[in-house]
Amino acid sequence: MSIRIGVIFSLVLLCAGAAWGASGIQGRAAWRGELVPGIIVRAYRSIPDIAAGKVIAEAAPVGLDGTYQLELPPGSYYLTARDGSGPLRPGNYFCYYSGAPVQVVAGSYRNVGFNLVRVPREASAEKAPRSGLRGEITFQDAPLERAYLYVYQDAEKGFKGPGYLIQPVEKGAFRLNLPPGKYWLLARKRLRGGQFGPIETGDYFNYYPGNPVTVSAGEVREVRIETITRLSMLEDDPNAQFVGVRGRIVDAAGKPVARLHVFAYRQAEMTGTPEFFSAPTGSDGKFELALPEGGPFYLLARQEFGGPAGENELYGRHGATVRIDSRNKPQEVTIRVAPKDQ
């Protein structure tokens, strides 16, 4: 089935090539800094399609230097890298690209690096009065302390926001009760602390390779999540074309404001979970927010993630909507913020 899909997709690429030019993703895959032969990068339209095996395109196995290139038409994609095909088994190499969705624009290749983990062996489910999960969050085979386990009931929002449950994990091991159902699991640990915010260089995180997890009545299932760290060297490309919006966050006096995020919504109300968000601003107040082509997008700057803005929290809305055209230069905007109650 995947071969047939790949052939059809290749024909689409050939027909469309004259219209949009060569584009796609490229980069390198490695496990703890070591190259692994036979790794294949695959593209999907949605996160649930990963579990369903609905591949829309796949690259040739990585070269001897661990590099790959996958031609894709402009659009939004979710990506994995792994050895082999079919159900994942203990010992397989795997990576879900947590920077997804990746926006591919006409005439250029996005750099996407994959930091692989090996699928661990897990014990069979144990009988218990209450259903749930038990397991461990690790980094390179050692328990990861002061991390968080994020439990989501669906993947529609790309794991943005608090989800169904956030479980603090103090010493690596965890056990929690959950009603029977299907869940998506992620582990995160931010060096600056806290439950919310983007994953920055050096932070620990990962997507559980066995997602979604089925919790059955009267059983506790074991899950083991090995984290990786965000490595900018695998992804950053100073020559890559940036598509989105840039600018500064300033206070009422026009002075730059640090440690604020810019959130992008598709609805003017700007409530709930944002579609996209930026890294925190530095001392110069500058931000950069990658956005897909189209819109409109509504921009909001604030300090915290989740829930209504707190008392005296710095907060501000950009007065105009933003539309993105990959053929034009990134838009430059200034967002003014003030304490929420003023």
Secondary structure as UniProt FT lines:
FT   HELIX           2..20
FT   STRAND          24..31
FT   TURN            32..33
FT   TURN            37..38
FT   STRAND          39..44
FT   HELIX           47..52
FT   STRAND          57..58
FT   TURN            64..65
FT   STRAND          67..71
FT   STRAND          75..83
FT   TURN            90..91
FT   STRAND          93..96
FT   TURN            98..99
FT   STRAND          102..104
FT   TURN            106..107
FT   STRAND          109..111
FT   STRAND          114..115
FT   STRAND          117..118
FT   STRAND          126..127
FT   STRAND          132..139
FT   TURN            140..141
FT   STRAND          142..143
FT   STRAND          147..152
FT   TURN            156..159
FT   STRAND          165..169
FT   STRAND          173..177
FT   STRAND          181..189
FT   TURN            191..192
FT   TURN            201..202
FT   STRAND          204..207
FT   TURN            209..210
FT   STRAND          213..215
FT   TURN            217..218
FT   STRAND          219..229
FT   HELIX           232..235
FT   TURN            238..239
FT   STRAND          244..250
FT   TURN            252..253
FT   STRAND          261..265
FT   TURN            268..269
FT   STRAND          276..277
FT   TURN            283..284
FT   STRAND          286..290
FT   STRAND          294..302
FT   TURN            311..312
FT   STRAND          314..317
FT   STRAND          322..324
FT   TURN            326..327
FT   STRAND          331..336
FT   STRAND          338..339
FT   TURN            340..341
//
